[in-house]
Amino acid sequence: MIKNTSYKVQVDVDTDEVRNAYNVEEGAYVTTSSGVYTVWNDDWRKIYPVGGSGSGLGWTRYDDSTYTSSNKLTLADGVEVVVPNDGGSVYRSYTGIDYYDSENEKVLAEFENDVYTMTVVFKFSAPNANQTYLEMHFQGSNGTPYDRIRDTISFPKGNDATHDYHGMFQYYADANFVNVGSQWKITANGGTAQIWDVIFFINKVQSYG
């Protein structure tokens, strides 16, 4: 008599940094805080979570709760830093999706060739508005010049006056973006500056998963 036998398989739970250090072996599975991955066709592929309401599209919003009007982030002149967002408040079009990893401050993508729009919002000021400006750009990815997604931000008036920044960007994901994510970097030039009340709104507009 032949009996069917079931087996329980439990995959490793690691960080994305550890996963990216693994040897790429066909059929490998691993779980991280950002999802479940397998190796297919010599590359890591995210297999969960994917899509929502059958469309594969959706949006997420992340509000920073660390740097506020009572605790502003000071940008030193000429020093590049990651735009901070701890995801203190998160809103989603449906449960189970994330396009940003607040722990590692990285923007995420689900599948290669997915297309996203991202809105970045924050308040900013400078003690010397006449000579100071901000430069913000997406961190480059291997083989794809994401750092061309950038903006130069001026201070139209007033030393220490509060200004509201609202920038909207569109990008697609290559394989490296899916595997390691990307980051927003910002630099104050000509003097110090402050930013606070950072919000990221990310909308997946085309899905190839």
Secondary structure, 3 states (H helix, E strand, C coil): CCCCCCCCCCCCECCHHHHHHCCCCCCCEEEECCEEEEECCCCEEEEECCCCCCCCCEEEEEECCCCECCECEEECECCCEECCCCCCEEEECCCCCCCEECCCCEECCCCCCCEEEEEEEEEEECCCCCCCEEEEEECCECCECHHHCEEEEECCCCCCCCEEEEEEEEEECCHHHHHHCECEEEEEECCCEEEEEEEEEEEEEECCC
